[in-house]
Amino acid sequence: MAQKIYPDAAAALDGLLKDGLLIACGGFGLCGIPERLLDAVRDSGVKDLTFASNNAGIDNEGIGKLLRTRQVRKMISSYVGENKEFERQYLSGELEVEFCPQGTLAERMRAGGAGIPGFYTKTGVGTLVAEGKEVKTFGGEDYILEQGIFADLALVKAWKADETGNVVFRKTARNFNQPAATCGKVCVVEVEEIVPVGSLNPDCIHLPGVYVQRLVMGAPYDKKIEFRTTRTTDVG
């Protein structure tokens, strides 16, 4: 069995990166983003990248770091708020954006992972989302054809993994990570903890190791999504 564990994110991505890649990336806002791997992509200097991801993080966090360095050519995403640089590049024509409803984006990733080239959905019928797409009628209702996403590389953040790459996500941090992992030709996962084989309950595995080619431990992490708010207490 090939060794899947790498010493750091740069080593885990060695030989995988080149200009023009389509990368499927997990995360929702700052929740469950593979931040160590994204830093390594930025540091590598590759460019003209296309990211399939719910959003581009926020300014200078997550994929937002790669927007700052002009390494992203196109985003396939659902939510583009809370990122002024994303907005600026899109409005100025520097960044191509393919808007995709969240459920459709998740299903496009899942479909790619299952080898399904396309599927029909009612979501987006009669809107800008449907422009240029095939429309087919089922039971008197119109549906649009959406294509499965087949990514060159998947970047994923998880909670725990064993040494063979079986993965467990933690609560809502699972978000797009699971479908993103399956649709990449190569899947690289960063985790908070790596445990011995046999430590994880087989019934609790969210992503089987067969989908995971490379693994790196990224801990410790700062909880950048958490903000402490305090107030002075009036003393009577």
N, C-alpha and C positions, 0 to 999 in steps of 0.2 A: 504494500500500500504506500502510495506517495505521501511524503510529509506535507501537510497542509499549513502548518503553523510557521509564520514568518516573524522576524524580530521587530519589524516596524512597518509603517505604512508604505514608505518608499520601496522597501524590499518586496513587499507584497504586490506592488504594481510594476515591478521591474519586468521589462519585456512586453508589457501589455499596452502601453500608451503610445499613441501616435496621433498626428493631426487628423481632424475630420471624423473622429469616432462618434458613434451614437451611444450615449451612456444612460442607462436606467438607474435612477438614484432614489433611494428611500427617503422618508422624512415628511413631516407636515409642520410647516413653520420651522421652529428650532427643535421640535420633538422627534427624536429618532433619526437625526441626520448623521451620516458617516463622516464626521468632521475631520478626523485624522486622515482619512483617505482623500477627502476633498483638498485638504492642505497639501498633500503629496502631489495631487494632480496639478494644483497651482504651481508648486515649486518645480515641477518637471518642465514647465514652459510650453506644453502642447497647446495647440490653438485650433480654431474653427470647429469647436466641439458642439454637438447637439445633445442637450439634456432632456430626457423624459422624466419629469419630476412634478409633483403636485405644485410646487412653487420654487422660487429661487432663494429661499431663506429670507433674510433681511439684509439691510445694508451692511456689507462687510462681514457677514456671517453665512456659513453654509456656501451654497453656490454663489451667493452674493460676492464672495471673495474673488471668484473667477470672473464675474462681471466687471469688477473693478480693474482687473488686469487685462480685459478685452480678450479673454480666451474662449468665450462662448459665442457661437454664431447664431444658434437657434435654441429656443425653449419650446418644448411641448408640455404645457402646464395648464392648471386650472385656476389658480389663485395668484394674482400678481400684485397684491397690495403690500403695504409696509416695506416697500423697497424702492426708494427714490431713484437709484441708479438704473434699476430695471425699467422704470417708467421713462426716465430720460432717454435711455438708449432705444427703447421701442418707439417713442414719439419722434425721435430724430432719424429713424430708419437705420440705426446701427445694429439693431438686434431683431431677428425674425422671430415671431411668436405664433405658434399654433395653439389656439385656445381649445381646450378639451374639457368637457364636464367631468367632475371628479369621479363619478361612478363609471363613466365611459373610459376614462384614463386607466382606472384600476382594472377594468375588464380587458382593455387593450393589452395591458401587460400580462394579465393572467392568460389571455388567449395566445399570446406569443409563446409563453412558457409551455402551453399545452399543444403547440404546433398548429394552432388554428389561424389561418391567414386573415379571416374577416368574419364579422357578425353584423346582424341588423339590430338596431335599437330605435325606439321612438324618441329618445332624448335628443333634443336639438332640431327636430323636424320643424321646418318653417322659420328657422332662425339663421343667423350668419354661420352657425356651426355646420349647417347642412350644405353650404355653398360648394359646388363642385363635386358633391358626393352622389353616388347612385341612390335613387329612391325606389323602394319596392313596396307593394301593397300586400298585406296579409290580413285576411278577415275584414276587409274594408278600411283598414288603418294603414297610414303611411309609416314606413321605417327607413332609416338611412343606413348605408353600409359604412361601417368603421373597420379599419385595418388593425390587425394584431401588431404589437410592437416586438420586433426581433432586434435586441440591442447587441452591440459588440461587447459591451462590458456592463456588469451590474455592480453598483457600490451600495453596500447594505450595512446598517447598524443594528446590532442585536444586544441582548442582555447577557446571555450565557451560551457557551458552546462547549461540546466535548472535543477531544483531540482528533476525532474523525470528521468534525464539521457539522454534527447535528446541532441545531440551533433552537433556542428559546427566546422569544421576544417578551417584553414586559409591558403589559397593559396597552395603553393607546400608542405607545412607541412602536407597536407593530405596524400601524398604518399602511403605507405603500411599500414597506420593506419586503414583505413576503412576495407579492406579485412581481416586484422589480427583480428580486433574486432569481426567479424562475425564467425570466425572459432574456437574460443575458447569456451570450455564448460562454463567457467566463464570469463567475460570480466571486467577488472578494468581500468578505464580511469582517467588520471590526466589532469587537465585543468588549464588555466590561469585565468578563471573567471567563477563563478557560478551565474546565474541570476534567478529571480523568474519565475515560470511557467507562460506561456503566453507572455514572453518577446521576444521570438524568433519567427521569421516568419516561419510558418509551411512549406512554400514552400522552405525554405533555410536550412532545417534540412538535414545533410549529413548521420547521423547515428541515427536511432530511438532508443528511450530509452529502447525498448524491448530487445535490444542486450546488454544493460549495466546493470551489477549487482551491481557494486560498483564505487564510484566516490570520488575523492579527489582533492582539489585545491593545486597546487604546486607552484604558483607564490609567490615571484618574481623570475625571471630567469635571469641568465647572458647570453648574446648573445655570446657564445664561438666561434661561427663560424665567427664572425666579427672581423676584424683586422684593426686598424687604421694605415695608412701609411702617414708619413709627410716628408717634405723636407724643407731644409733651403732656404729662399728666398734671392737671390743675390740682394744686394742693390748697385745700380750704383752710 
